Amino acid sequence: MTLANQEAEHRIGPHMLLSWYDRDRDFESPQHASECHENSAIPGYVDYALYRGATLRIDFQQGRFVFFYLPVDL
């Protein structure tokens, strides 16, 4: 997560982490976001982020860790 946050800072400046997924532990944030998407091609954590305006996706090792960010104007 530290590397993803650093990359987001480099690419979009001030930012907010909207959602993420850890495939090794099969854990997502926000928790249970995918429960409503069991029959959907789009995972819940992806839909959650896109619906809230995420503009940056950082993906490590082909989906092992995925992070979605929104730029924040201060």
Secondary structure, 3 states (H helix, E strand, C coil): CHHHHHHHHHHHCCEEEEEEEECCCCEEECCCHHHHHCCCCCCHHHHHHHHCCCCEEEEECCCCEEEEEEECCC
